[in-house]
């Protein structure tokens, strides 16, 4: 499914439109529709841990999110070999408004969310 990027994805300011495709219940891919060399692996945080935060008001406004909006949340994964050494950034989630097909990256305050890291190892969540 195609989405319009509002704001910026950190380090990828020229990425304006993306496609998100689910691989399985844990992983998805996010591909820049204008540059096939830019691709991200995303994780569904809820498949790994308890993950809740107050959505920043600027992101709510940017994506036109209301209490009735259908919202999805993903986290960017940095893939390593072996896969268990890959890391997930829980402090900068990708927020998706499924109703209007707009996404943005939120940056959470690490002081308010000390339980979330920028590079948490996937292997720490294995059952």
N, C-alpha and C positions, 0 to 999 in steps of 0.2 A: 504494500500500500504506500502511496506517495504522501509526503508531508512537507509543509513549508516551514523552514527554520526561522524562528523569530529570535531576535537577539543574536548571540553567536555560540558556537560550540568552541570551547577553549582551544586555541591553537589552529582553528579551522574557520577563520572569519569569512572566507569566501564560499563556504558551503551554505547554500541557500535553500536547496531542495534535496530531500533524501527519500529513499525507499527503505522500509523496515520489513524484514521477512523473518518469520519465526522458523527456527530450526527444530526445536523441541521445547518442552516446558521450562527449560533453564536458559537456553541460548537463542539469540536472534542475531541477525546482521542488519547493519544500517549502512547503506551505500549512497554516496553523493551521486545524484542523478546526472550531474554535469561533468563529473570527473571520475572515471572508473578506477583510478588509482587511489581514491580515498574511500576507505571502507573501515567500519568499526565492528567489533564483536560486542554484543550487548548481553547482559545477564538480567534475568528476572530476580530481583533481590528477595522477593517473597518466597521463592523456592529454596532459599538458603538460610534465611534468618528472620527474626522480628525486625521490621524496618518501618519506622514511622517518624514523621517530622511535620512541622507546620510549613506548608507551602508558602514561600515568600510572596508578599503582596505584589511585588513588581512582576513576578512570573504569572500570577493569577491574572493581572491586568493585561500583560503581553499576550497571553493565550486565550483571554476572554473566558476564564474558568469561573463557573458558578457552582453552587451547591448541587445543581442537577447535572453537571458535566460528567461525561464518561472520560476518566483519566487513567492513563497507564504510566508506569514508572519503570525505567531501565537504568542500569549502571554500565559504564564502559569497562570492558575487560582488556587487559594487556596480555595477549597470548604469549606463552613461553613454552619451551620444550623441556621436560615433559609438561603436559597440560596442567598437572597438579601445581606447578610452579607459577602458573598464571596468576595475575592479581586483578582485583576489582576496586574501582574507585567509588566508595559509598558517599563521599562528600560532595560529589558533583553529578547528581542524577539527571538523566534525560527525562523530561516531563512531556507527556503527549496528551493533547486534547483530541480525543478520538472523534468528537462531534464536528469540529471544524478543520481537522487534519493539520493542526499546527503543533510544532514542538519547540522546546527551548531547554537549555541546560541551566539548572539552578546550581548555585554554589552555596552550600550550607556552612554555617558558622561552626568551626571545629570546637569552639569553647562551649557552644550550646549542645553539641553532639559529640562528646568525647568517645562515645562508643563506636563511632564510624571512622574508618581510616581512608586514606587516599590510595593505599596500595595493600589491601588485605589479600592474603594468599587464599586461593580457592581450596587448597588442601586443608585449611583450618575449618572448613565447613563440611568435610566429608563425614558421612554417617558411619 
